[in-house]
Amino acid sequence: MDERDTTDVLRAMVAMFVSGDPAEAAAVVSPDYLDHQGIEGTPIQGIEGFARVVRTNHHRFVRQNITIQDLFGIDDRAVARLRWQGRRHDGTDIDRETIDVIRTADGRAVEHWGAQV
């Protein structure tokens, strides 16, 4: 597997959230992945855990757009400020920002932390 830059890994993860398709998750997420943010405070683990978060998020929206506002990486970490805009099935419009941090090893994400700002 080619060594990916940490920012490339985070971009690929965001792209899966945009599309709702986690088919490429194994290419950028480690089997040892731990999402500290999780769903409703419950940590998520592994490739399938990440894929479940992507699918769960995507199914909550009629339409959704996620843009990377800021992105930088150093060593094994990447940090992004993301803007999430869309409409939920109940008609609620969403416009929020998050800060997301990943740690990578061998070109794949092994940890994620996230917070809404």
PyMOL CGO cylinders between C-alpha atoms (Angstrom):
from pymol import cmd
from pymol.cgo import CYLINDER

trace = [
    CYLINDER, 0.00, 0.00, 0.00, 1.34, 3.44, -0.87, 0.3, 1, 1, 1, 1, 1, 1,
    CYLINDER, 1.34, 3.44, -0.87, 1.98, 5.77, 2.03, 0.3, 1, 1, 1, 1, 1, 1,
    CYLINDER, 1.98, 5.77, 2.03, -0.64, 8.52, 1.90, 0.3, 1, 1, 1, 1, 1, 1,
    CYLINDER, -0.64, 8.52, 1.90, -0.26, 12.01, 3.27, 0.3, 1, 1, 1, 1, 1, 1,
    CYLINDER, -0.26, 12.01, 3.27, -2.46, 12.54, 6.34, 0.3, 1, 1, 1, 1, 1, 1,
    CYLINDER, -2.46, 12.54, 6.34, -4.41, 15.27, 4.55, 0.3, 1, 1, 1, 1, 1, 1,
    CYLINDER, -4.41, 15.27, 4.55, -5.12, 12.89, 1.64, 0.3, 1, 1, 1, 1, 1, 1,
    CYLINDER, -5.12, 12.89, 1.64, -6.54, 10.37, 4.11, 0.3, 1, 1, 1, 1, 1, 1,
    CYLINDER, -6.54, 10.37, 4.11, -8.81, 12.99, 5.69, 0.3, 1, 1, 1, 1, 1, 1,
    CYLINDER, -8.81, 12.99, 5.69, -9.94, 14.22, 2.25, 0.3, 1, 1, 1, 1, 1, 1,
    CYLINDER, -9.94, 14.22, 2.25, -10.85, 10.65, 1.27, 0.3, 1, 1, 1, 1, 1, 1,
    CYLINDER, -10.85, 10.65, 1.27, -12.81, 10.17, 4.50, 0.3, 1, 1, 1, 1, 1, 1,
    CYLINDER, -12.81, 10.17, 4.50, -14.75, 13.40, 3.92, 0.3, 1, 1, 1, 1, 1, 1,
    CYLINDER, -14.75, 13.40, 3.92, -15.46, 12.34, 0.32, 0.3, 1, 1, 1, 1, 1, 1,
    CYLINDER, -15.46, 12.34, 0.32, -17.12, 9.18, 1.62, 0.3, 1, 1, 1, 1, 1, 1,
    CYLINDER, -17.12, 9.18, 1.62, -19.35, 11.27, 3.89, 0.3, 1, 1, 1, 1, 1, 1,
    CYLINDER, -19.35, 11.27, 3.89, -20.28, 13.46, 0.91, 0.3, 1, 1, 1, 1, 1, 1,
    CYLINDER, -20.28, 13.46, 0.91, -21.16, 10.49, -1.31, 0.3, 1, 1, 1, 1, 1, 1,
    CYLINDER, -21.16, 10.49, -1.31, -22.56, 8.29, 1.44, 0.3, 1, 1, 1, 1, 1, 1,
    CYLINDER, -22.56, 8.29, 1.44, -20.58, 5.41, -0.08, 0.3, 1, 1, 1, 1, 1, 1,
    CYLINDER, -20.58, 5.41, -0.08, -17.96, 3.85, 2.21, 0.3, 1, 1, 1, 1, 1, 1,
    CYLINDER, -17.96, 3.85, 2.21, -16.84, 1.28, -0.40, 0.3, 1, 1, 1, 1, 1, 1,
    CYLINDER, -16.84, 1.28, -0.40, -13.25, 2.60, -0.29, 0.3, 1, 1, 1, 1, 1, 1,
    CYLINDER, -13.25, 2.60, -0.29, -13.07, 2.66, 3.52, 0.3, 1, 1, 1, 1, 1, 1,
    CYLINDER, -13.07, 2.66, 3.52, -10.56, -0.20, 3.77, 0.3, 1, 1, 1, 1, 1, 1,
    CYLINDER, -10.56, -0.20, 3.77, -8.12, 1.80, 1.62, 0.3, 1, 1, 1, 1, 1, 1,
    CYLINDER, -8.12, 1.80, 1.62, -7.94, 4.70, 4.10, 0.3, 1, 1, 1, 1, 1, 1,
    CYLINDER, -7.94, 4.70, 4.10, -9.19, 3.33, 7.45, 0.3, 1, 1, 1, 1, 1, 1,
    CYLINDER, -9.19, 3.33, 7.45, -7.23, 0.81, 9.51, 0.3, 1, 1, 1, 1, 1, 1,
    CYLINDER, -7.23, 0.81, 9.51, -8.85, -2.33, 10.94, 0.3, 1, 1, 1, 1, 1, 1,
    CYLINDER, -8.85, -2.33, 10.94, -7.65, -0.92, 14.29, 0.3, 1, 1, 1, 1, 1, 1,
    CYLINDER, -7.65, -0.92, 14.29, -9.47, 2.40, 13.73, 0.3, 1, 1, 1, 1, 1, 1,
    CYLINDER, -9.47, 2.40, 13.73, -11.04, 4.03, 16.79, 0.3, 1, 1, 1, 1, 1, 1,
    CYLINDER, -11.04, 4.03, 16.79, -13.48, 6.91, 16.42, 0.3, 1, 1, 1, 1, 1, 1,
    CYLINDER, -13.48, 6.91, 16.42, -13.50, 8.59, 19.83, 0.3, 1, 1, 1, 1, 1, 1,
    CYLINDER, -13.50, 8.59, 19.83, -16.48, 10.74, 18.85, 0.3, 1, 1, 1, 1, 1, 1,
    CYLINDER, -16.48, 10.74, 18.85, -18.56, 7.77, 17.78, 0.3, 1, 1, 1, 1, 1, 1,
    CYLINDER, -18.56, 7.77, 17.78, -22.33, 7.86, 17.54, 0.3, 1, 1, 1, 1, 1, 1,
    CYLINDER, -22.33, 7.86, 17.54, -24.23, 9.27, 20.51, 0.3, 1, 1, 1, 1, 1, 1,
    CYLINDER, -24.23, 9.27, 20.51, -21.09, 9.06, 22.63, 0.3, 1, 1, 1, 1, 1, 1,
    CYLINDER, -21.09, 9.06, 22.63, -20.38, 5.41, 21.86, 0.3, 1, 1, 1, 1, 1, 1,
    CYLINDER, -20.38, 5.41, 21.86, -16.93, 4.87, 20.34, 0.3, 1, 1, 1, 1, 1, 1,
    CYLINDER, -16.93, 4.87, 20.34, -16.83, 3.26, 16.90, 0.3, 1, 1, 1, 1, 1, 1,
    CYLINDER, -16.83, 3.26, 16.90, -14.17, 0.77, 15.88, 0.3, 1, 1, 1, 1, 1, 1,
    CYLINDER, -14.17, 0.77, 15.88, -12.75, -0.70, 12.71, 0.3, 1, 1, 1, 1, 1, 1,
    CYLINDER, -12.75, -0.70, 12.71, -13.47, -0.31, 9.03, 0.3, 1, 1, 1, 1, 1, 1,
    CYLINDER, -13.47, -0.31, 9.03, -17.07, -1.45, 9.33, 0.3, 1, 1, 1, 1, 1, 1,
    CYLINDER, -17.07, -1.45, 9.33, -17.60, 0.95, 12.24, 0.3, 1, 1, 1, 1, 1, 1,
    CYLINDER, -17.60, 0.95, 12.24, -16.43, 3.84, 10.07, 0.3, 1, 1, 1, 1, 1, 1,
    CYLINDER, -16.43, 3.84, 10.07, -18.62, 2.63, 7.20, 0.3, 1, 1, 1, 1, 1, 1,
    CYLINDER, -18.62, 2.63, 7.20, -21.63, 2.49, 9.55, 0.3, 1, 1, 1, 1, 1, 1,
    CYLINDER, -21.63, 2.49, 9.55, -21.05, 6.11, 10.62, 0.3, 1, 1, 1, 1, 1, 1,
    CYLINDER, -21.05, 6.11, 10.62, -20.88, 7.20, 6.95, 0.3, 1, 1, 1, 1, 1, 1,
    CYLINDER, -20.88, 7.20, 6.95, -24.10, 5.35, 6.08, 0.3, 1, 1, 1, 1, 1, 1,
    CYLINDER, -24.10, 5.35, 6.08, -25.92, 6.54, 9.22, 0.3, 1, 1, 1, 1, 1, 1,
    CYLINDER, -25.92, 6.54, 9.22, -25.00, 10.15, 8.55, 0.3, 1, 1, 1, 1, 1, 1,
    CYLINDER, -25.00, 10.15, 8.55, -25.96, 9.97, 4.88, 0.3, 1, 1, 1, 1, 1, 1,
    CYLINDER, -25.96, 9.97, 4.88, -29.37, 8.43, 5.59, 0.3, 1, 1, 1, 1, 1, 1,
    CYLINDER, -29.37, 8.43, 5.59, -30.28, 11.28, 7.94, 0.3, 1, 1, 1, 1, 1, 1,
    CYLINDER, -30.28, 11.28, 7.94, -30.35, 13.78, 5.07, 0.3, 1, 1, 1, 1, 1, 1,
    CYLINDER, -30.35, 13.78, 5.07, -32.44, 14.44, 1.99, 0.3, 1, 1, 1, 1, 1, 1,
    CYLINDER, -32.44, 14.44, 1.99, -29.49, 16.43, 0.70, 0.3, 1, 1, 1, 1, 1, 1,
    CYLINDER, -29.49, 16.43, 0.70, -26.15, 17.26, 2.21, 0.3, 1, 1, 1, 1, 1, 1,
    CYLINDER, -26.15, 17.26, 2.21, -22.98, 19.10, 1.29, 0.3, 1, 1, 1, 1, 1, 1,
    CYLINDER, -22.98, 19.10, 1.29, -19.75, 18.94, 3.26, 0.3, 1, 1, 1, 1, 1, 1,
    CYLINDER, -19.75, 18.94, 3.26, -16.92, 21.32, 2.46, 0.3, 1, 1, 1, 1, 1, 1,
    CYLINDER, -16.92, 21.32, 2.46, -13.43, 21.48, 3.84, 0.3, 1, 1, 1, 1, 1, 1,
    CYLINDER, -13.43, 21.48, 3.84, -12.92, 25.04, 5.06, 0.3, 1, 1, 1, 1, 1, 1,
    CYLINDER, -12.92, 25.04, 5.06, -9.41, 24.55, 6.48, 0.3, 1, 1, 1, 1, 1, 1,
    CYLINDER, -9.41, 24.55, 6.48, -7.09, 21.55, 6.34, 0.3, 1, 1, 1, 1, 1, 1,
    CYLINDER, -7.09, 21.55, 6.34, -3.57, 20.98, 7.54, 0.3, 1, 1, 1, 1, 1, 1,
    CYLINDER, -3.57, 20.98, 7.54, -1.39, 18.06, 8.49, 0.3, 1, 1, 1, 1, 1, 1,
    CYLINDER, -1.39, 18.06, 8.49, 1.83, 17.47, 10.34, 0.3, 1, 1, 1, 1, 1, 1,
    CYLINDER, 1.83, 17.47, 10.34, 3.57, 14.18, 10.91, 0.3, 1, 1, 1, 1, 1, 1,
    CYLINDER, 3.57, 14.18, 10.91, 0.86, 11.58, 11.60, 0.3, 1, 1, 1, 1, 1, 1,
    CYLINDER, 0.86, 11.58, 11.60, -2.02, 14.04, 12.25, 0.3, 1, 1, 1, 1, 1, 1,
    CYLINDER, -2.02, 14.04, 12.25, -4.45, 15.97, 10.06, 0.3, 1, 1, 1, 1, 1, 1,
    CYLINDER, -4.45, 15.97, 10.06, -6.96, 18.57, 11.22, 0.3, 1, 1, 1, 1, 1, 1,
    CYLINDER, -6.96, 18.57, 11.22, -9.89, 20.00, 9.28, 0.3, 1, 1, 1, 1, 1, 1,
    CYLINDER, -9.89, 20.00, 9.28, -12.63, 22.53, 9.86, 0.3, 1, 1, 1, 1, 1, 1,
    CYLINDER, -12.63, 22.53, 9.86, -15.63, 21.19, 7.99, 0.3, 1, 1, 1, 1, 1, 1,
    CYLINDER, -15.63, 21.19, 7.99, -18.89, 22.89, 7.06, 0.3, 1, 1, 1, 1, 1, 1,
    CYLINDER, -18.89, 22.89, 7.06, -21.95, 20.61, 6.97, 0.3, 1, 1, 1, 1, 1, 1,
    CYLINDER, -21.95, 20.61, 6.97, -25.01, 21.97, 5.16, 0.3, 1, 1, 1, 1, 1, 1,
    CYLINDER, -25.01, 21.97, 5.16, -28.15, 20.15, 4.21, 0.3, 1, 1, 1, 1, 1, 1,
    CYLINDER, -28.15, 20.15, 4.21, -31.73, 19.26, 4.90, 0.3, 1, 1, 1, 1, 1, 1,
    CYLINDER, -31.73, 19.26, 4.90, -32.91, 16.40, 7.09, 0.3, 1, 1, 1, 1, 1, 1,
    CYLINDER, -32.91, 16.40, 7.09, -35.91, 14.27, 6.25, 0.3, 1, 1, 1, 1, 1, 1,
    CYLINDER, -35.91, 14.27, 6.25, -38.01, 16.19, 8.80, 0.3, 1, 1, 1, 1, 1, 1,
    CYLINDER, -38.01, 16.19, 8.80, -37.36, 19.44, 6.89, 0.3, 1, 1, 1, 1, 1, 1,
    CYLINDER, -37.36, 19.44, 6.89, -34.77, 20.79, 9.33, 0.3, 1, 1, 1, 1, 1, 1,
    CYLINDER, -34.77, 20.79, 9.33, -32.00, 22.74, 7.62, 0.3, 1, 1, 1, 1, 1, 1,
    CYLINDER, -32.00, 22.74, 7.62, -28.50, 22.10, 8.94, 0.3, 1, 1, 1, 1, 1, 1,
    CYLINDER, -28.50, 22.10, 8.94, -25.58, 24.52, 8.74, 0.3, 1, 1, 1, 1, 1, 1,
    CYLINDER, -25.58, 24.52, 8.74, -22.83, 23.64, 11.21, 0.3, 1, 1, 1, 1, 1, 1,
    CYLINDER, -22.83, 23.64, 11.21, -19.08, 23.39, 11.51, 0.3, 1, 1, 1, 1, 1, 1,
    CYLINDER, -19.08, 23.39, 11.51, -16.94, 20.70, 13.04, 0.3, 1, 1, 1, 1, 1, 1,
    CYLINDER, -16.94, 20.70, 13.04, -13.29, 20.31, 13.84, 0.3, 1, 1, 1, 1, 1, 1,
    CYLINDER, -13.29, 20.31, 13.84, -12.03, 16.84, 12.97, 0.3, 1, 1, 1, 1, 1, 1,
    CYLINDER, -12.03, 16.84, 12.97, -8.63, 15.37, 13.84, 0.3, 1, 1, 1, 1, 1, 1,
    CYLINDER, -8.63, 15.37, 13.84, -7.23, 12.08, 12.62, 0.3, 1, 1, 1, 1, 1, 1,
    CYLINDER, -7.23, 12.08, 12.62, -4.09, 10.15, 13.42, 0.3, 1, 1, 1, 1, 1, 1,
    CYLINDER, -4.09, 10.15, 13.42, -2.69, 7.90, 10.71, 0.3, 1, 1, 1, 1, 1, 1,
    CYLINDER, -2.69, 7.90, 10.71, -0.31, 4.97, 10.53, 0.3, 1, 1, 1, 1, 1, 1,
    CYLINDER, -0.31, 4.97, 10.53, 0.84, 3.24, 7.35, 0.3, 1, 1, 1, 1, 1, 1,
    CYLINDER, 0.84, 3.24, 7.35, -1.29, 5.55, 5.22, 0.3, 1, 1, 1, 1, 1, 1,
    CYLINDER, -1.29, 5.55, 5.22, -4.61, 4.85, 6.97, 0.3, 1, 1, 1, 1, 1, 1,
    CYLINDER, -4.61, 4.85, 6.97, -6.60, 6.51, 9.75, 0.3, 1, 1, 1, 1, 1, 1,
    CYLINDER, -6.60, 6.51, 9.75, -6.23, 4.80, 13.12, 0.3, 1, 1, 1, 1, 1, 1,
    CYLINDER, -6.23, 4.80, 13.12, -7.96, 7.40, 15.32, 0.3, 1, 1, 1, 1, 1, 1,
    CYLINDER, -7.96, 7.40, 15.32, -10.51, 10.20, 14.95, 0.3, 1, 1, 1, 1, 1, 1,
    CYLINDER, -10.51, 10.20, 14.95, -11.64, 12.96, 17.30, 0.3, 1, 1, 1, 1, 1, 1,
    CYLINDER, -11.64, 12.96, 17.30, -14.37, 15.42, 16.41, 0.3, 1, 1, 1, 1, 1, 1,
    CYLINDER, -14.37, 15.42, 16.41, -16.24, 18.35, 17.91, 0.3, 1, 1, 1, 1, 1, 1,
    CYLINDER, -16.24, 18.35, 17.91, -18.93, 20.72, 16.72, 0.3, 1, 1, 1, 1, 1, 1,
    CYLINDER, -18.93, 20.72, 16.72, -18.00, 24.41, 16.87, 0.3, 1, 1, 1, 1, 1, 1,
]
cmd.load_cgo(trace, "trace")
